[in-house]
Amino acid sequence: MIKLNKGSAKAVLILHFCTLTLWLGGAISCLPLLYQADLSRYDEMYSTYLHMRAIAWNVIGWGGIGSFFTGLVLAIFTEWGLFKHKWVMAKLFLVIALIMFGMFFNEHRMLENIELLEVQGVNSITNAVFLQNHSTLKGGMLASTSGFILLIAIAVYKPWMKKKHV
């Protein structure tokens, strides 16, 4: 199988770190928007959700896709291997889980709230579904951010990796 040379592997690794940083930064940037939004002000809530959608689609989405594909390239085309080390498999499954969670849990609630804001106008901010989605999204984005930090910890500490005794 073709393997990346050291220089190419480092270039892909730099790209991998950059895309993970986008992904994590996007998630972190949504937290103050969610936690500091004034639920009594329609215009502020609408603006908050439009900004979160822009961050989700233009920062988090591309960061997640980039992190996934650069991680695959690193796993397949370097000595690490995709299924050779448990820590690589853990990262792979965690990345897939975070992408799915973001798409089907967080994004669903965000888009549903944007639709409520657009259809119901000022009445949406007292809608029970809107308030429940908002509250749940806070926890979902916090969980996503925690997952990203766990990914970084796995990459740094490489648990389950056999240590060479000197």
N, C-alpha and C positions, 0 to 999 in steps of 0.2 A: 504494500500500500504506500502511496505517496505521503511523505511527511514534510511539514514546513521546516525550512531551515531556521536557525536561531533568530536571524533578523526579521524574517517574515512572521515568525511566531510572536516576537515581541511587538511588532506592529499591530497584529490582530489583538494581542493582549491589551495594548493601549486603547484600541477602538472598543474593546470589551469593557474596560473600565469607564470609558467616556459614556457609553450607552447605558451602563448600569447607573452612572451618576445622573444622567438625564432622567431615568426611570425613578430613582429615589428622590431626586430633587423635585420632580413633578408631584410626586405623592406628598412630600413634605410641604410643598407650596400650597396644596389644597387644604391642609389642616387649619391654618389661621383663617382662611376664607370660610370654612365650615364652622369653626368654633367661635369666631368673632362676629359673624353676621347677625344683624339685628332682625330677628324674626318678625318684628312688628312693622317693618318697612318693606313694602312690596318692591319698590325700585331697587333697594339694596339687595334683596334676595334674588331678583331677576338678574341683576348685574353679577352677583356672586356665582350663580349657576352658569351663566354664559362664559364667565372667566374659567370656571372649573372645566367646562366642556372643551374650551380651547386648550387648556393645559392637558387634559386627558387625551385628546386626539392628536395634538401636535408635539407634546413632550413625553408624556407617559407611554403612549402607544408606540411611538418610534423608538423610545428607549427600551421598552420591553421586547419589541421585535428584534432590534439590534443586539441586545444582550443575549437573547435566545440563539440567534444565528451565529454570532461571534463565539459564543460558548460552544456550540456544536462544532464549529471549525476547529477550535482549540482542542476539544476532546477527541475528535476524529483524526485530525492531522498532526498531532503531537504525541509524545510518549505517554500522555495521561490516559488516553483511551476512553471511550464512552462508558464501558461497563467494567473496566479494569479496577477502578477504585470506588469504594463506597461513597466517599465524599463527593466525587464527580456525579454519581448517580443521584445522590441526595440533592445536589444543586439543580440537576436537570428536572427532577420531579417537583422541586419547590418552585422553579421558574414556571413550569407548566401550570402548576396550581395557582400561582400568583396571577398569571395571565388570565386563566379561566375565571378566577375570583373577581378580578378587575372588570372583565368583560360582562360576566353574567350576574354579578352581585352589585358591585359599586356602580358601574355604568348604567345598569337597568334603573336603579333608584334615581340617579342623577337625571337621566333622560325623562323619566316619568315626572319628576318634579319640574323640569323645564316645560314639559307639555302642560302640566297643571297651571303653571305660572302664565303661559301664553293663552290658554283657553279660559281659565277662570279669573284671570287678572288679580285684582287686589283681594278677592275672596279666597284665593288659593292659599294664602299664608295662614289661614285659620282652618284649612281643610285637614282632617285627621290623617288622611293618607300622606299628604305633603309633610306634615309634622313627623309622622312615623318614619317616612323615607329619610328625612333630614337627620333625625336622631340615629337611625341605623347606618346611614352613610358616614356619619362621624366615626362610629366604631369600625366600620369597614375600611375606611382610609387609615385609621390607626393600626388596624390589623395588617393591612398591606405594607405600611411603613415598617412595622415590626418584622414582617417577612423579608423585606429587603435587607434589613440590618442582620437578620439571621443568615441570609445569603453571603453577605460580606464576611461574617464571622466564620462560616464554613470554609470560604475561600482562603482566609488568613490562617486558621488553625488546622485545617485539613484533618478533622477528627476521623477516626477509624483507619487512618493511614498507618501502615506498619513503619515503625521508627527504626532506623539503622542504629545499632549499638556500636559505639566506638570504644 
